[in-house]
Amino acid sequence: MGRIVMKFGGTSVADLDRIRAVSRLVETEVRAGHEVAVVVSAMSGETNRLVALVDALDADRIGDEDRHGGAIHDEYDSIVASGEQVTSGLLAIALRRRGIRARSWLGWQIPLRTDKAHSKARIAEIESSAIGPSLSAGNVAVVAGFQGVSDDGRISTLGRGGSDTSAVALAVALKADRCDIYTDVDGIYTTDPRIVPEARRLHRIAFEEMLELASLGAKVLQVRSVELAMNYNLPIRVLTSMADDGQPNPGTLVCHEDETMEERVVSGVAYSRDEAQITLLRLKDKPGMVAKVCKAMSDAGVIVDMIVQGISRSDNAANMTFTVGKRDLETALSALEKAKSDIGFEGIKHDSGVTKVSVVGIGMRSHTGVAQTMFEALAEKGINIEVIATSEIKISVLIDSEYTELAVRALHSAFELHAQTAPRVSAP
Amino acid sequence: MGRIVMKFGGTSVADLDRIRAVSRLVETEVRAGHEVAVVVSAMSGETNRLVALVDALDADRIGDEDRHGGAIHDEYDSIVASGEQVTSGLLAIALRRRGIRARSWLGWQIPLRTDKAHSKARIAEIESSAIGPSLSAGNVAVVAGFQGVSDDGRISTLGRGGSDTSAVALAVALKADRCDIYTDVDGIYTTDPRIVPEARRLHRIAFEEMLELASLGAKVLQVRSVELAMNYNLPIRVLTSMADDGQPNPGTLVCHEDETMEERVVSGVAYSRDEAQITLLRLKDKPGMVAKVCKAMSDAGVIVDMIVQGISRSDNAANMTFTVGKRDLETALSALEKAKSDIGFEGIKHDSGVTKVSVVGIGMRSHTGVAQTMFEALAEKGINIEVIATSEIKISVLIDSEYTELAVRALHSAFELHAQTAPRVSAP
């Protein structure tokens, strides 16, 4: 007996049959005696349909710039949030037809308060004084994910994928015992199974590892939702909504690290193709040059990821290489051109055909030799490393994108991730 | 310079191009210096799509009756109201792209308060303290029609077609000078132009006449919206949203009667095929029998319209004929069968192949001979009258549906409605 939050993404509620399947998963938890809040996304495809309507009108331009009516994020939010509104109502109906008391809750009804940064709002506060007693009275709360209300009484949205975050935040606010994220995969894997068929589902993974994997390209959970769960020590279970009724569906538990996790040196291999590499040529090698580059990027709203500065040469100049998100490349290049004389470099090279491959594991804190194993495995396959970045629990390398699959397979094999056996655990 | 409410139905906002056309109509009023609130329906087809989703889930039945989760009107409302939510946001964007300050208002944001009769709620109160100052400050208010919020904080809807009513109610609350109802016809006609090509658009029509016409089958305006406008003496203009930009679009003004209207004997001919006729055979002719029949119908939720009692016969029994809505026929018949011994009759005949044809005009108050002209015109075409009902400003007859078009044409011609010339007037 506990209180749990269950979250279902767009593919899990894609049509009426999927919504019925979700209602059966919810019923199982209710019949087990749990108090249940369910967070739902829009039916898959629906958000895209609504965004396309907005974009088409937004593109209308008449007369001079001044006549434009300005930003439209507030209306975007009101329009797009209707997708989750529909799903929450439909699931409430499906539950009632299974004899379960349920009602939908929209962001403004809870209320889930956010700031005014429409279309990418951050949660300020979740009121539990209405929804909490409703749960205690035995009603399932079906919550429209991804949305809240700003303090001027308008609908706000958390940005695409914000449903994970709102589910975890709701679980924190409701003092839930666990947040179950249902998705189209059955857990967190040692790496992408499309590249490595031997990839293994992890039974447990530490918050810190999950945070690194999510940041490094694993798309199962959003970074913000993992951060939030870690801060409040709320276990997250990742599991599939596509399982046949009645089949075991253990998923992966994301929780605080324990001893068994620390025995693993590496937990997973992640990769991200959304990278672009920029090299500034013959940069004047004096103090403050790197800071100037970083400031130019930050002023342009571009996040710099990996940085490496080349060896100083006799003419007191060096090359500096760094990576940015692929979609920020154009912005970054034009900002650099503008600041060229101020920063002081002679040329720019760039390459968007690069991939960041990373190994992650909290065991790296107490095990040495991970870097050496990694570099040897890559060298053995003839893969050249362009840039290296490390943290306490991860090592990332930038390589030519053509070698992505080869590198991921080599690392998965070098760290024997297919063979590792973690103890089977059940969720709390 | 005044304050006006403009209302657009589903076909007027059916797609992005129609929404752009609406934004131009709104712009014209704004540039003329008016304060404007716009009430919009869902894009046509959208409400049907959402209702179909609800109906499919609602039809799910598992186990015994007791396990059903009960009524779902609250969730129906939350789902279906999303249609207007989308349109209001889209029109606000289209207006901003024309350089006009605008924002959407949902029912709960105004708030437009209703009772808890979900899916057929009645308006309790419209708060003007937020939307009024926004209008005064020069913002167009784009209001999602058809929806409100009940006092338990749930979304409610006014039932299908409730957008007219919410537009008129909003105009009353905002002390607007006029409510313009844009639709797919360009005004109120002397009769259905599909039946009588010579039918003429009326420049003005009295509230009382419009109320009768709407009740008698004319589908342009909802009965409740006309009642409300009449009670508050709010002029309604009915006009087309399909006019080419810049073309005159005078429509029909619905307002309090004036002298010119009184000179017309008959303003229009209406018909309704949604009728069914029930005859109780050999009813015991003693006091209270009609009341018993009416009570049986009222208990079953069936509204009785026209009633006629046949001539008493020697055996102290009579036939009684009355009409009900066609969709209520089955309910009415089974209620009558149940009450057969209590009421005391020997048999039931029924016929759903009947049409009610009516002539309406406030001039009938002071002109005699309307009934005679009507009955003669029908007799001349060999049309048999089954039942007659009259009020101060209308005469209705029930006839065989096969004669509908013939009767409408005969009456339109007999009262010379094609030739009548009303003075051209402009809206206030």
Interface residues (C-beta under 8 A of the other chain):
Chain A: L16 I19 R20 L50 L53 V54 A56 L57 D58 D60 R61 I62 G63 D66 R67 H68 G69 G70 I72 D74 E75 Y76 S78 I79 A81 S82 Q85 V86 S88 G89 L90 A92 I93 A94 L95 R96 R97 R98 G99 I100 R101 A102 R103 S104 L106 W108 Q109 G153 R154 I155
Chain B: L16 I19 R20 L50 L53 V54 A56 L57 D58 D60 R61 I62 G63 D66 R67 H68 G69 G70 I72 D74 E75 Y76 S78 I79 A81 S82 Q85 V86 S88 G89 L90 A92 I93 A94 L95 R96 R97 R98 G99 I100 R101 A102 R103 S104 L106 W108 Q109 G153 R154 I155
